[in-house]
Amino acid sequence: MVTIRLARGGAKKRPFYHVQVTDSSKP
């Protein structure tokens, strides 16, 4: 199963987002 989550980082006025895709089937 592949889970996709949106991680948020950066400052309050200048936030940025990046998508993290993790495959839970791999150890």
N, CA, C and O atoms as a Tripos MOL2 file, in Angstrom:
@<TRIPOS>MOLECULE
protein
  108   107    27     0     0
PROTEIN
NO_CHARGES

@<TRIPOS>ATOM
      1 N           0.8400   -1.2000    0.0000 N.3       1 MET1
      2 CA          0.0000    0.0000    0.0000 C.3       1 MET1
      3 C           0.8760    1.2510    0.0000 C.2       1 MET1
      4 O           1.8440    1.3430    0.7540 O.2       1 MET1
      5 N           0.5290    2.1990   -0.8430 N.am      2 VAL2
      6 CA          1.2990    3.4330   -0.9350 C.3       2 VAL2
      7 C           0.5060    4.5710   -0.3060 C.2       2 VAL2
      8 O          -0.6410    4.8280   -0.6690 O.2       2 VAL2
      9 N           1.1390    5.2380    0.6380 N.am      3 THR3
     10 CA          0.4680    6.3510    1.3010 C.3       3 THR3
     11 C           1.0980    7.6660    0.8590 C.2       3 THR3
     12 O           2.3200    7.8030    0.7970 O.2       3 THR3
     13 N           0.2340    8.6270    0.5550 N.am      4 ILE4
     14 CA          0.7140    9.9370    0.1270 C.3       4 ILE4
     15 C           0.2750   10.9790    1.1460 C.2       4 ILE4
     16 O          -0.9100   11.1020    1.4540 O.2       4 ILE4
     17 N           1.2400   11.7230    1.6630 N.am      5 ARG5
     18 CA          0.8990   12.7610    2.6190 C.3       5 ARG5
     19 C           1.5640   14.0730    2.2230 C.2       5 ARG5
     20 O           2.6000   14.0960    1.5590 O.2       5 ARG5
     21 N           0.9340   15.1600    2.6500 N.am      6 LEU6
     22 CA          1.4450   16.4770    2.3030 C.3       6 LEU6
     23 C           2.1170   17.0800    3.5280 C.2       6 LEU6
     24 O           1.4670   17.3680    4.5330 O.2       6 LEU6
     25 N           3.4210   17.2650    3.4270 N.am      7 ALA7
     26 CA          4.1790   17.8070    4.5510 C.3       7 ALA7
     27 C           4.3500   19.3080    4.3660 C.2       7 ALA7
     28 O           4.5840   19.7920    3.2580 O.2       7 ALA7
     29 N           4.2280   20.0380    5.4790 N.am      8 ARG8
     30 CA          4.3360   21.4900    5.4210 C.3       8 ARG8
     31 C           5.5850   21.9400    6.1550 C.2       8 ARG8
     32 O           5.9150   21.4340    7.2280 O.2       8 ARG8
     33 N           6.2680   22.8960    5.5590 N.am      9 GLY9
     34 CA          7.4680   23.4100    6.1990 C.3       9 GLY9
     35 C           7.6470   24.8700    5.8740 C.2       9 GLY9
     36 O           6.8920   25.4410    5.0860 O.2       9 GLY9
     37 N           8.6600   25.4810    6.4880 N.am     10 GLY10
     38 CA          8.9440   26.8790    6.2000 C.3      10 GLY10
     39 C           8.3950   27.8050    7.2710 C.2      10 GLY10
     40 O           7.9960   27.3720    8.3520 O.2      10 GLY10
     41 N           8.3840   29.0740    6.9460 N.am     11 ALA11
     42 CA          7.9210   30.0760    7.8970 C.3      11 ALA11
     43 C           6.4070   30.2590    7.7820 C.2      11 ALA11
     44 O           5.7620   29.6980    6.8960 O.2      11 ALA11
     45 N           5.8600   31.0550    8.6950 N.am     12 LYS12
     46 CA          4.4100   31.2700    8.6830 C.3      12 LYS12
     47 C           3.9860   32.0970    7.4700 C.2      12 LYS12
     48 O           2.9440   31.8460    6.8650 O.2      12 LYS12
     49 N           4.8030   33.0760    7.1310 N.am     13 LYS13
     50 CA          4.4400   33.9420    6.0040 C.3      13 LYS13
     51 C           4.8210   33.3240    4.6670 C.2      13 LYS13
     52 O           4.2340   33.6310    3.6290 O.2      13 LYS13
     53 N           5.8220   32.4450    4.7170 N.am     14 ARG14
     54 CA          6.2470   31.7980    3.4650 C.3      14 ARG14
     55 C           6.3360   30.2900    3.6510 C.2      14 ARG14
     56 O           7.4290   29.7290    3.7240 O.2      14 ARG14
     57 N           5.1900   29.6450    3.7270 N.am     15 PRO15
     58 CA          5.1990   28.1880    3.8710 C.3      15 PRO15
     59 C           5.4400   27.5080    2.5280 C.2      15 PRO15
     60 O           5.1950   28.0850    1.4690 O.2      15 PRO15
     61 N           5.9230   26.2760    2.5950 N.am     16 PHE16
     62 CA          6.0510   25.5030    1.3730 C.3      16 PHE16
     63 C           5.5910   24.0800    1.6540 C.2      16 PHE16
     64 O           5.6620   23.5990    2.7850 O.2      16 PHE16
     65 N           5.1290   23.4290    0.6270 N.am     17 TYR17
     66 CA          4.5870   22.0850    0.7780 C.3      17 TYR17
     67 C           5.3550   21.1170   -0.1170 C.2      17 TYR17
     68 O           5.7870   21.4630   -1.2160 O.2      17 TYR17
     69 N           5.5080   19.9100    0.3830 N.am     18 HIS18
     70 CA          6.1050   18.8770   -0.4580 C.3      18 HIS18
     71 C           5.4110   17.5570   -0.1730 C.2      18 HIS18
     72 O           5.0970   17.2380    0.9730 O.2      18 HIS18
     73 N           5.1780   16.8000   -1.2270 N.am     19 VAL19
     74 CA          4.4490   15.5400   -1.1110 C.3      19 VAL19
     75 C           5.4160   14.4170   -0.7840 C.2      19 VAL19
     76 O           6.4460   14.2520   -1.4380 O.2      19 VAL19
     77 N           5.0690   13.6460    0.2390 N.am     20 GLN20
     78 CA          5.8940   12.5030    0.6130 C.3      20 GLN20
     79 C           5.1340   11.2160    0.3020 C.2      20 GLN20
     80 O           4.0560   10.9650    0.8410 O.2      20 GLN20
     81 N           5.7170   10.4120   -0.5760 N.am     21 VAL21
     82 CA          5.0960    9.1460   -0.9350 C.3      21 VAL21
     83 C           5.8900    8.0090   -0.3100 C.2      21 VAL21
     84 O           7.0860    7.8580   -0.5630 O.2      21 VAL21
     85 N           5.2150    7.2160    0.5050 N.am     22 THR22
     86 CA          5.9000    6.1160    1.1770 C.3      22 THR22
     87 C           5.2200    4.7930    0.8420 C.2      22 THR22
     88 O           3.9950    4.6780    0.8830 O.2      22 THR22
     89 N           6.0290    3.8100    0.5130 N.am     23 ASP23
     90 CA          5.5050    2.4860    0.2110 C.3      23 ASP23
     91 C           5.6350    1.6170    1.4590 C.2      23 ASP23
     92 O           6.7360    1.2380    1.8580 O.2      23 ASP23
     93 N           4.4880    1.3100    2.0670 N.am     24 SER24
     94 CA          4.5130    0.5750    3.3290 C.3      24 SER24
     95 C           4.8150   -0.9090    3.1140 C.2      24 SER24
     96 O           5.0760   -1.6310    4.0760 O.2      24 SER24
     97 N           4.7820   -1.3670    1.8640 N.am     25 SER25
     98 CA          5.0560   -2.7800    1.5980 C.3      25 SER25
     99 C           6.5480   -3.0840    1.7100 C.2      25 SER25
    100 O           6.9480   -4.2290    1.9180 O.2      25 SER25
    101 N           7.3630   -2.0360    1.5690 N.am     26 LYS26
    102 CA          8.8030   -2.2340    1.7210 C.3      26 LYS26
    103 C           9.1770   -2.1720    3.1980 C.2      26 LYS26
    104 O           8.5570   -1.4340    3.9640 O.2      26 LYS26
    105 N          10.1840   -2.9390    3.6000 N.am     27 PRO27
    106 CA         10.6070   -2.9440    5.0030 C.3      27 PRO27
    107 C          11.2600   -1.6270    5.4170 C.2      27 PRO27
    108 O          11.6690   -1.4760    6.5680 O.2      27 PRO27
@<TRIPOS>BOND
     1     1     2 1
     2     2     3 1
     3     3     4 2
     4     3     5 am
     5     5     6 1
     6     6     7 1
     7     7     8 2
     8     7     9 am
     9     9    10 1
    10    10    11 1
    11    11    12 2
    12    11    13 am
    13    13    14 1
    14    14    15 1
    15    15    16 2
    16    15    17 am
    17    17    18 1
    18    18    19 1
    19    19    20 2
    20    19    21 am
    21    21    22 1
    22    22    23 1
    23    23    24 2
    24    23    25 am
    25    25    26 1
    26    26    27 1
    27    27    28 2
    28    27    29 am
    29    29    30 1
    30    30    31 1
    31    31    32 2
    32    31    33 am
    33    33    34 1
    34    34    35 1
    35    35    36 2
    36    35    37 am
    37    37    38 1
    38    38    39 1
    39    39    40 2
    40    39    41 am
    41    41    42 1
    42    42    43 1
    43    43    44 2
    44    43    45 am
    45    45    46 1
    46    46    47 1
    47    47    48 2
    48    47    49 am
    49    49    50 1
    50    50    51 1
    51    51    52 2
    52    51    53 am
    53    53    54 1
    54    54    55 1
    55    55    56 2
    56    55    57 am
    57    57    58 1
    58    58    59 1
    59    59    60 2
    60    59    61 am
    61    61    62 1
    62    62    63 1
    63    63    64 2
    64    63    65 am
    65    65    66 1
    66    66    67 1
    67    67    68 2
    68    67    69 am
    69    69    70 1
    70    70    71 1
    71    71    72 2
    72    71    73 am
    73    73    74 1
    74    74    75 1
    75    75    76 2
    76    75    77 am
    77    77    78 1
    78    78    79 1
    79    79    80 2
    80    79    81 am
    81    81    82 1
    82    82    83 1
    83    83    84 2
    84    83    85 am
    85    85    86 1
    86    86    87 1
    87    87    88 2
    88    87    89 am
    89    89    90 1
    90    90    91 1
    91    91    92 2
    92    91    93 am
    93    93    94 1
    94    94    95 1
    95    95    96 2
    96    95    97 am
    97    97    98 1
    98    98    99 1
    99    99   100 2
   100    99   101 am
   101   101   102 1
   102   102   103 1
   103   103   104 2
   104   103   105 am
   105   105   106 1
   106   106   107 1
   107   107   108 2
@<TRIPOS>SUBSTRUCTURE
     1 MET1         2 RESIDUE 1 A MET
     2 VAL2         6 RESIDUE 1 A VAL
     3 THR3        10 RESIDUE 1 A THR
     4 ILE4        14 RESIDUE 1 A ILE
     5 ARG5        18 RESIDUE 1 A ARG
     6 LEU6        22 RESIDUE 1 A LEU
     7 ALA7        26 RESIDUE 1 A ALA
     8 ARG8        30 RESIDUE 1 A ARG
     9 GLY9        34 RESIDUE 1 A GLY
    10 GLY10       38 RESIDUE 1 A GLY
    11 ALA11       42 RESIDUE 1 A ALA
    12 LYS12       46 RESIDUE 1 A LYS
    13 LYS13       50 RESIDUE 1 A LYS
    14 ARG14       54 RESIDUE 1 A ARG
    15 PRO15       58 RESIDUE 1 A PRO
    16 PHE16       62 RESIDUE 1 A PHE
    17 TYR17       66 RESIDUE 1 A TYR
    18 HIS18       70 RESIDUE 1 A HIS
    19 VAL19       74 RESIDUE 1 A VAL
    20 GLN20       78 RESIDUE 1 A GLN
    21 VAL21       82 RESIDUE 1 A VAL
    22 THR22       86 RESIDUE 1 A THR
    23 ASP23       90 RESIDUE 1 A ASP
    24 SER24       94 RESIDUE 1 A SER
    25 SER25       98 RESIDUE 1 A SER
    26 LYS26      102 RESIDUE 1 A LYS
    27 PRO27      106 RESIDUE 1 A PRO
